[in-house]
Amino acid sequence: MPVEYLSAEQEARYGRFATEPSPGELEQFFRLDTKALDLARAKRRPPTRLGWAVQWGTVRMLGTFLTEDPTAVPASVVRFVAEQLGIDDEHLAEYGTRSQTAYEHPWEIRDEYGYRDFAAGEEELREFLAARVWSSLEGPRALFDRAVVWLVNNRVLLPGVTTLARMVAAVRPEENDRLYTALYEAVPYDLRTEMVRLLEVPEKKRVSELERLRLGPMKVSGKAMQLALDRAREVRGLGAGTVDAGRVPAARMTGLARYGLTSKAPTLKRLEVTRQTATLLATVRHLETATVDDALDLLHALMATKLLAKAERMGNDAKLKALPQLRRAAKKVAAAVDVLMTTPPATDTGELVSVIDAWSAIEQVVPREQLAEALATIAAVVPDTTETTTRNGGSNSSPATAPYAASSASRSRSSTSARSRLAPRS
């Protein structure tokens, strides 16, 4: 009987050497331990020693004996084993001269190392496969390979490829049906009915209710945000999240949800009732989280592209409108500061310049009322200097000190005119 789901590679390597073993595999499976060396060296003739040792490594690697032709092993294996025994690898060709020997050695190896027939370990393997099906999303090919590895590791001799393939093919639907039944029984009747209604196409609509709920927001707008919130509220209102599905592994729930999210409603309607209910339950539970995530993503996009961008544009427009006014105010303040910076601290006679005299000189350039209005304009348009520099990781020094060095050169040039303007009053 052909094994349909197995790949050609799986069939080719089952119970035989499909390729040359790697150096690591030679060390792992064909490195003779003390017991194996003693048993092999106990044989009288070099061919039987080499043949016994090769069969011992073969069953360790393949999980079966090559009883029909025990010499059908790669040359690298023969050389590796012969070197350990200290004999010529050509002796293996003589191993089959007595056919009974090729059958006696496997029985000896089985008894010495505890190998079992497949029938003795079949039930254990079935339980192992059932646990894998229950807890994972592995397909039949992956399960078949895991079954082979389990048999080799547990020293159970491989059966025929068809026997093992049939077991794997039988265990999967059995465990899947058990999982579907467990979820079906956990879902209340009312919820079961509501979920089935999701597969129906409402009148004057083109898609089913499930398809509508599966579709996330398509635009970034306030109306789309409202629809996203309504969608999340509608999905959560079904109550699938309250069902106790703790017995079923998360991986299986994810697999069911993936199938429900990608299948059309007619396909889901044709499913057997227990599988249909399990699939819809997993799908709706997934949508409970997905719809909230979609709403949050839409809110983030809405804030970034609509609200914050609009506020930034409004702020930029306001700044542009305030530039001419800010420029006029800055000129007035700059003129007043220039007078102050170019004023010496004392007159030629050594008399200190008073604040009143300083203001008198400034008012000759900019009236005090206009200077106050200019300062108010700058304070309204320009951010607070201390707050800005602290936030940017800079120092707290005022940028107003920058013109000081630049104006120092002009201080000496203007000192004469300043002294005349700031001379003490009689």
C-alpha positions in Angstrom: 0.0 0.0 0.0 1.6 3.4 -1.0 2.1 5.8 1.8 0.7 9.0 0.3 1.7 11.7 2.8 5.4 10.7 3.2 8.0 12.4 1.0 10.3 10.4 -1.3 13.2 11.3 1.0 11.4 9.9 4.1 10.7 6.6 2.3 14.2 6.4 1.0 15.9 6.8 4.3 13.5 4.6 6.4 15.4 1.7 7.8 18.4 2.0 5.5 21.4 4.2 4.8 20.3 6.8 2.3 23.6 8.9 2.6 27.0 8.5 4.1 27.0 9.0 7.9 28.6 12.2 9.1 31.7 12.0 11.4 29.5 12.9 14.3 27.0 10.1 13.5 29.9 7.6 13.2 31.1 8.6 16.7 27.6 8.5 18.1 26.4 5.2 16.7 29.4 3.1 15.7 31.9 3.9 18.4 32.2 0.5 20.2 31.9 0.7 24.0 33.7 -1.7 26.3 30.8 -4.3 26.2 30.5 -4.2 22.5 34.3 -4.6 22.0 34.3 -7.6 24.3 31.4 -9.3 22.5 32.8 -8.6 19.1 36.3 -9.9 19.9 34.8 -13.0 21.4 33.9 -14.1 17.8 36.4 -16.6 16.3 36.8 -15.2 12.8 37.6 -11.6 11.7 34.5 -11.5 9.3 32.1 -12.4 12.1 33.7 -9.9 14.5 33.4 -7.1 11.9 29.9 -8.2 10.9 28.7 -8.4 14.5 30.0 -4.9 15.2 28.5 -3.4 12.0 25.1 -4.8 12.9 25.4 -3.5 16.4 26.0 0.1 15.1 23.4 -0.3 12.4 20.5 -1.0 14.8 21.7 1.9 17.0 21.5 4.3 14.1 18.6 3.0 11.9 16.5 1.3 14.5 16.5 -2.0 12.6 18.8 -4.8 11.4 19.7 -5.3 7.8 19.0 -9.0 7.9 18.5 -9.4 4.2 21.9 -7.9 3.5 23.9 -6.9 6.6 26.8 -5.8 4.4 24.7 -3.0 2.7 26.3 -0.3 4.7 28.5 2.7 3.6 32.2 2.0 3.2 33.0 4.7 5.8 31.1 2.7 8.4 33.1 -0.5 7.6 36.4 1.4 7.8 35.5 3.1 11.1 34.5 -0.2 12.8 37.4 -2.2 11.3 39.9 0.3 12.7 38.5 -0.2 16.2 38.8 -3.9 15.9 42.2 -3.8 14.3 41.2 -5.9 11.3 41.0 -5.3 7.5 37.6 -3.8 6.3 37.6 -6.3 3.4 36.6 -9.1 5.8 33.0 -7.9 5.7 32.6 -9.4 2.3 33.0 -12.9 3.9 30.3 -12.2 6.5 27.5 -13.6 4.5 29.0 -17.0 3.8 27.0 -18.5 6.6 23.5 -17.1 6.4 22.5 -18.3 9.8 25.2 -16.1 11.4 23.5 -12.9 10.1 20.3 -13.9 12.0 22.0 -15.1 15.1 23.9 -11.9 15.7 20.8 -9.7 15.8 19.1 -11.9 18.4 22.2 -11.7 20.5 22.4 -7.9 20.2 18.7 -7.7 21.1 19.1 -9.8 24.2 22.3 -8.0 25.4 21.0 -4.5 24.8 17.3 -4.8 25.5 15.8 -4.2 22.1 12.1 -4.9 21.7 9.7 -5.8 18.9 7.4 -3.1 17.6 4.4 -4.9 19.2 5.9 -4.5 22.6 6.3 -0.8 22.3 3.4 0.1 20.1 1.1 1.3 22.9 3.8 3.6 24.3 4.4 5.0 20.9 0.7 5.6 20.4 0.6 7.6 23.7 3.6 9.6 22.7 2.0 10.5 19.3 -1.3 11.3 20.9 0.4 13.8 23.3 2.2 15.4 20.3 -1.0 15.8 18.4 -2.8 17.2 21.4 -0.1 19.8 22.2 1.4 20.8 18.8 0.5 21.7 15.2 2.8 19.2 13.6 1.7 17.6 10.4 1.8 13.9 9.6 5.3 14.0 8.1 6.8 15.7 11.2 4.9 13.2 13.4 6.3 10.3 11.3 9.9 11.5 11.8 9.3 12.0 15.5 7.9 8.4 15.7 11.1 7.0 14.1 13.3 9.0 16.5 11.2 7.8 19.5 11.5 4.1 18.3 15.3 4.4 17.9 15.8 6.2 21.3 13.6 3.7 23.1 15.2 0.6 21.4 12.0 -0.5 19.7 12.7 -2.1 16.4 11.1 -0.3 13.4 8.1 -1.9 11.8 7.4 -1.8 8.1 7.0 1.7 6.8 3.4 1.2 5.9 2.6 0.0 9.5 4.1 3.1 11.1 2.6 5.5 8.6 -0.9 4.0 9.2 -0.5 4.4 12.9 0.5 8.1 12.6 -2.4 8.7 10.1 -4.8 7.0 12.6 -3.7 8.8 15.8 -4.0 12.3 14.4 -7.8 12.3 13.6 -8.5 10.5 16.9 -6.8 13.1 19.0 -8.2 16.0 16.9 -11.7 14.7 17.4 -11.1 14.5 21.2 -9.8 18.1 21.2 -12.8 19.3 19.2 -15.2 17.5 21.5 -13.6 19.1 24.6 -14.1 22.6 23.2 -17.6 21.8 22.0 -18.7 20.7 25.4 -17.2 23.8 27.0 -19.2 26.2 24.9 -22.8 27.1 26.1 -25.6 26.5 23.7 -26.5 30.2 23.4 -22.9 31.1 22.4 -22.8 28.1 20.1 -25.9 29.5 18.3 -24.5 33.0 18.1 -21.2 31.9 16.6 -23.0 29.8 13.9 -25.0 32.9 13.0 -21.7 34.6 12.2 -21.4 32.4 9.1 -24.7 33.7 7.7 -24.8 36.6 5.1 -27.3 39.2 6.3 -29.9 40.5 3.9 -28.6 43.1 1.5 -25.1 42.3 2.5 -22.3 40.8 0.4 -20.2 39.1 3.1 -20.9 37.1 6.3 -20.9 38.6 9.7 -17.7 36.7 10.5 -16.0 38.2 7.4 -17.1 41.7 8.5 -15.6 41.2 12.0 -12.4 39.8 10.5 -11.8 43.0 8.5 -9.9 45.7 10.4 -10.1 49.5 9.9 -9.4 50.6 6.3 -9.1 54.3 6.9 -7.7 56.7 9.4 -10.6 58.9 10.5 -12.8 59.7 13.4 -15.6 57.6 11.9 -13.3 54.7 11.4 -12.2 55.0 15.1 -15.9 54.7 16.1 -16.4 51.7 13.9 -13.3 50.0 15.3 -14.5 50.5 18.9 -18.0 49.2 17.9 -16.3 46.2 16.3 -14.3 45.4 19.5 -17.4 45.8 21.6 -19.4 43.5 19.4 -16.8 40.8 19.4 -16.3 40.9 23.2 -20.1 40.9 23.7 -20.3 37.4 22.2 -18.7 36.1 25.4 -16.2 33.6 23.8 -13.5 34.9 26.2 -15.5 33.6 29.2 -15.3 30.0 28.0 -12.9 27.8 30.0 -10.5 26.5 27.4 -7.6 25.9 29.7 -7.3 22.2 28.9 -6.4 23.0 25.3 -2.8 24.1 24.6 -2.4 27.6 23.3 -0.7 26.3 20.1 -3.8 24.4 19.2 -6.0 27.3 19.8 -3.8 29.4 17.6 -3.9 26.9 14.9 -7.7 26.7 15.0 -7.9 30.5 15.0 -5.6 30.7 12.0 -7.8 28.3 10.1 -11.0 30.2 11.0 -9.5 33.6 10.0 -8.4 32.4 6.6 -11.3 30.1 5.6 -14.4 31.3 3.9 -17.8 31.1 5.6 -19.1 28.3 3.3 -16.1 26.2 4.1 -16.6 26.6 7.9 -20.3 25.8 7.5 -19.4 22.4 6.0 -17.3 21.4 9.0 -18.5 18.7 11.4 -20.3 20.4 14.3 -17.7 19.8 17.0 -14.8 21.0 14.8 -16.9 23.9 13.6 -17.6 25.0 17.1 -14.0 24.6 18.2 -12.8 26.6 15.2 -15.3 29.5 15.7 -14.5 29.6 19.4 -10.8 30.0 18.8 -11.4 32.5 16.0 -13.7 34.7 18.1 -11.3 34.6 21.1 -8.5 35.7 18.8 -10.7 38.5 17.5 -11.3 39.8 21.0 -7.6 40.7 21.2 -7.1 41.6 17.6 -10.0 44.1 17.5 -8.7 45.9 20.5 -5.2 46.0 19.0 -6.6 47.3 15.7 -8.4 50.1 17.6 -5.3 51.0 19.5 -3.2 51.1 16.3 -5.9 53.2 14.6 -5.8 55.6 17.6 -2.1 55.9 17.3 -2.3 56.6 13.6 -5.1 59.1 14.2 -3.1 61.0 16.8 0.0 61.0 14.6 -1.5 61.9 11.3 -4.6 64.0 12.3 -4.5 65.5 15.7 -0.8 66.1 16.4 0.0 67.0 12.8 -2.8 69.5 12.8 -1.7 71.0 16.0 1.9 71.2 14.7 0.7 72.9 11.5 -1.4 75.4 13.6 1.6 76.1 15.8 3.8 76.7 12.8 1.3 79.0 11.2 1.1 81.0 14.4 4.9 81.3 14.6 5.0 82.5 11.0 2.4 85.2 11.7 4.3 86.4 14.7 7.7 86.7 13.0 7.3 90.3 11.8 6.2 91.4 15.2 9.0 89.5 16.8 11.5 91.0 14.5 10.4 94.6 15.3 10.5 93.9 19.1 14.0 92.3 18.8 15.4 95.4 17.1 14.1 97.6 19.9 15.6 95.4 22.6 18.9 95.0 20.7 19.2 98.8 20.5 18.6 99.2 24.2 21.0 96.4 25.1 23.7 98.0 22.8 23.4 101.3 24.7 23.8 99.4 28.0 26.7 97.2 26.8 28.7 100.1 25.5 28.2 102.2 28.6 31.4 102.5 30.8 30.9 102.0 34.5 32.3 105.5 35.3 32.9 109.0 33.8 36.2 110.5 33.0 36.3 112.1 36.4 35.8 108.7 38.1 32.2 109.3 39.1 30.0 106.1 38.9 27.2 106.1 36.4 23.8 105.7 38.1 20.8 103.6 36.9 18.8 106.8 36.3 21.5 108.0 33.9 21.6 104.7 32.2 17.9 104.7 31.6 18.1 108.2 30.4 20.6 107.1 27.7 18.4 104.1 26.7 15.3 106.2 26.5 17.0 108.5 24.0 17.1 105.4 21.7 14.0 103.5 22.7 11.2 104.9 24.9 10.6 102.8 28.0 7.0 102.0 27.1 8.0 100.6 23.7 10.8 98.6 25.3 8.3 97.1 27.7 6.0 96.2 24.9 8.9 94.6 22.9 9.9 92.5 25.9 6.3 91.3 26.4 6.2 90.3 22.7 9.4 88.3 22.9 8.2 86.6 26.1 5.0 85.6 24.4 6.6 84.2 21.3 9.9 82.8 22.4 9.9 79.7 24.7 11.4 80.0 28.2 15.2 79.8 27.8 15.9 77.8 30.9 13.2 75.2 30.2 14.4 74.8 26.6 18.1 74.4 27.3 17.4 72.0 30.2 15.1 69.8 28.1 17.8 69.7 25.4 20.5 68.7 27.8 22.3 72.1 27.5 23.4 74.6 30.1 21.1 77.0 31.8 23.1 80.1 30.8 21.1 82.7 28.9 21.8 83.2 25.2 21.6 87.0 25.9 25.2 86.8 27.0 26.3 85.9 23.5 26.2 89.5 22.1 28.5 90.6 24.9 31.7 89.4 23.3 30.5 90.6 19.9 29.8 94.1 21.2 33.0 94.4 23.2 34.8 95.6 20.1 32.3 98.4 19.6 32.4 99.4 23.3 35.6 101.4 22.9 34.4 103.1 19.7 31.2 104.3 21.4 32.6 105.2 24.8 33.2 108.8 23.9 29.6 109.4 22.7 28.2 107.5 25.6 30.2 109.6 28.1 28.7 112.7 26.6 25.2 111.3 26.9 25.7 110.0 30.4 27.4 113.0 31.9 26.1 113.9 35.4 23.3 116.4 35.5 23.9 119.7 37.3 
